[in-house]
Each structure stands twice: as structure tokens, then as C-alpha cells.
Amino acid sequence: MNYISTRDNYRSVQAAEAIRLGMVPAGGLFVPEEIPEITLQELEEMQDDSYQELAYRILSKYLTDFTLEELQVTVNKAYNRETFPHLDITPLVKLADDIFILELWHGPTAAFKDLALQLLPYLMVQAVNKTEMDNEIVILVATSGDTGKAALEGFRDVEGIRIIVFYPDGGVSKIQEAQMVTTGGDNTSVVAVEGNFDDCQNAVKDVFGDLNFNQKLNQQGYQFSSANSINWGRLVPQIVYYFSAYKSLVQNEEIKTGDKINITVPTGNFGNILAGYYAYRMGLPVNKYICASNENNILTDFLNTGVYNLKREFHKTISPSMDILLSSNLERFLFMITGNNGQKVSKWYDELKNKGKFTVGQETLKKMQTIFAGEFSTEQETRKTIKETAEKYDYLVDPHTAVGIKSYKKYLQRIGETEMPVVIDSTANPYKFSRAVLNSLKGKVDIEDDFALLAELHQESGMEIHRALRSLDQAAIKHQRNCRGTEIRQEIEDILSLS
Ligand SMILES: *Cc1c(COP(=O)(O)O)cnc(C)c1O
């Protein structure tokens, strides 16, 4: 399968090269030229697949330049009892009639990012070998909190690869920060950057696009790549759990194969929901994807009006992994929905860069709305949803998942009740955001130490503390770097000891 640029500015490449490069060097993202189809018959065949077999089935349709054996090894290393102790990998929990929660946080760092980042390092190493690269790969990551730790865990001590994670100073939770700065491994670095996530992500994107800097690195034996969801290798493993959720619904006799369902995804960079959209385009019977945002509701506005306008206030919320205004993966979606029109996408992104906004035409807007609905949850609504979900269903959710639940309820109100089942992605374990969860349950809590909050939440809920967070406060701090967005290049040079 060939991969092409969303901006018509690069030759077509195979999957291995797309994964090794991370993004298109001149700007733009790699997308598969065609979308493999899954027939109703294959959907039925999938019923007998384990999660691993399902992953293998989906990956082999997209990563056609990897051998079947390579993919098999990759899948088995990524998804096993050690990395994901739950037998189902992504268990589907019934919350109420027609409402199902897809728990995506059973991996080593307690957020859904593990599903991709436990797998990507194996693909990356194979991709480097396949494309006959001698340079050492330097993975640059900009994180709003969860990607950083998941990537660090995935790439820690992987030979031939260095990883540098940048996070907004003060823009992630204490627990998230502790998870990152306590990571071991000789090949890992973590840097706090002044500013918010968009500043951080833009600074890292700038480095990717800086040809002189890249050349300097190449001469000294290094080459950048990305573990953010701009990398195709991050997206393709995420397609799997949408099929897995569907399979569980059929298995539990909630639906018959071929019946349509709704899916709600708490969204930031548009990666998770885009993987869902790929599943739909492959043949997964979906009625609507509800794109759920917090008060940074640029996507809600975009899906309702066709105007993507960056000129708005940035809000720090209790769902920080979704505090994003520039959703990178929207670009891939726009490319697909305009029938692979790279010219149009380039024009929109030029406008975004120069004027801070762009507007899609009526035809494109209508097309988007046939499959996506945009909704958002205010801070107050999110808190109330956490409390209500605990009281009504005896089920504890994190703020991101709560944004999903509330957005779905608003969608129902808007269209009128429906009996169609909905799968709501649960993107993080509630303990990862203990302070916000406890505050929501009890009103303000007076405990300053974020680690004491874990025990308090355990007292309150009885839910087991996720293994990733249990002894974090005793782990030694291994990283203490910080810099300004404009100093990222010097920081990288210092870490790599460049001359
Ligand atoms: C990253 C993240 C999101 C947003 O996912 P995108 O793929 O960026 O849309 C939502 N919730 C949590 C907990 C996350 O870590």
C-alpha cells in the first residue's frame, strides 16, 4: 500500500518509510492512498478473533511492506498479559441500557495512548531496518500529558532510538508529570517547556520542518521521527479497538452483525476519533461519531459551522489532554473527505497559518455532518457527570471520559432519544486525575499532596488503584530539564551532545 501527503508535496512511500519519517518533511501528513475494505462476511469471521488476531488482521491490511511474521511478533510483544493484564485488552463495560464504556486504559501508563505506543517502537525498529538507515533515530514528542509517558515507556531502552519528550510546564497534572520525570532508561529525556500545549507542539513541529537543523543532525548521525499521532504508526493500531468493541457487542447479543452503532470519542488532537473514522470507512457499521470536546470547543464549532477559527481563548481544564486548539489529525480527515484533494487542504492550512482560520464549503460541511456530530461539555457539566456516574451507576470515570458521556447526552437531547447502542471511549483511568475526580465527588478536597489523593480516592470509591500509579511517589526523579519554546533546538543539541 502506498502512502501520500495530505498536501500533494511528496512522492508516495511505503508504510515503513512513512513511519520512520513521522511526517512529510515539507509539511503535511502521510495517509494511505486507498482504504482497505472489510466485508460483512469478514466482520462475521472476526467474531472468533482474539484481540491479537484482530490487530494482526487490521495491521496487515495497511502495513503491506512488513512481513506477516514481523507483524505477528510486533502484536504479541505489544499486547500480552504483562502489558495489558485484562484478557480482553480493551474491555467493554455496560453502563446502562444502550450505553457501553470502552475501557482503553489497561496498559502500562493508564491512558489509551498505550494501545498505540506499546506497538509503535517495534514497527519503528523494523521500519529503520527496512529503509536501510544508518542514523540513530531521535523521537521528538510534544505531550499534553499522556502521550509523553506512554511514549517513554514504549521506547525506553529500545536500541538505536533516543526519545525526547517536551511537555508544557504547569500544563499537565502532578501525577502525569511524576510519571514522566521518574522514567528510567539510558535513551530517554524529558523537558518542561514554557507555555501551553499548542506552543509546545508548534515548537516541536518547527524543528521537524527546519531543514538546516535536520541537515546538521544527519551529518552527526541522527535523524528525527515522531511518536505523536501525526505518525501513521500511531493511528493504525487504534483502528483495532473499534472493531473489537463491535465484536463485543455482537458477542453479548446486544446487536447483530451489520447493525449500526454510535461511537463517542473525547477528542483533542483528533487522532483517536480519526482512527474510528478509518474503521467506518473500512466497513464498520457506524451511524455517527460524536466528537466530544471540553471548553476548548473549536471542533464543536467547526463541525457545526464549517469555520475553524483559532482566534479564541485557551482554557485550562480538568481534562488537560484535550486542551488543544490545533488538532493535527483534522488535516487527514479533510483530505479524505474532499476526495484526496491535497490542493484544497494546502490552501486551508496556509490560511490557518496566515490568518488563523479557514472555512470549508457547504458541500464539505454537509459531508462531515453525515458521519460526525460535535458536542462539548463545560467544566461544571464534566464535574457533575463524574458525580452522577458514580452515584447512579457505581462507576468511576476520569474527566476526559466524563466529557464523552456528557457530550453524548447532549447529542441525544439534540436529536431526540434513540435506542441505538453507543460505545463511549474511556481514555484514561480515573486515578490519573484523582484531584479533579475527588473534587467532583466531594466538592473541594483539602489535600495538597497529589499522591495522598490516590489513597483518598481509593477510600471513597473502593476501586483498585491502577498499577502504574501505585508507588509513583517513591520513585526517584530522573529528569529536571526545562526551556523556552524558542530554545528547543539548543536543548536538543545539548541532550545529543552535538558539536
Ligand atoms: C490524548 C488523550 C485524549 C485526546 O486524544 P486525541 O487522539 O488527541 O484526540 C483524550 N483523553 C485522554 C485521556 C488522552 O490522553
The ligand as a Gaussian input file, in Angstrom:
#p B3LYP/6-31G(d) Opt

LIG

0 1
 C       -4.668000      12.092000      24.302000
 C       -5.909000      11.997000      25.074000
 C       -7.139000      12.395000      24.544000
 C       -7.261000      13.003000      23.161000
 O       -6.990000      12.068000      22.146000
 P       -6.684000      12.570000      20.654000
 O       -6.273000      11.351000      19.917000
 O       -5.590000      13.570000      20.773000
 O       -7.940000      13.152000      20.151000
 C       -8.271000      12.217000      25.310000
 N       -8.204000      11.716000      26.559000
 C       -7.044000      11.332000      27.111000
 C       -7.029000      10.811000      28.495000
 C       -5.852000      11.448000      26.394000
 O       -4.700000      11.066000      26.942000

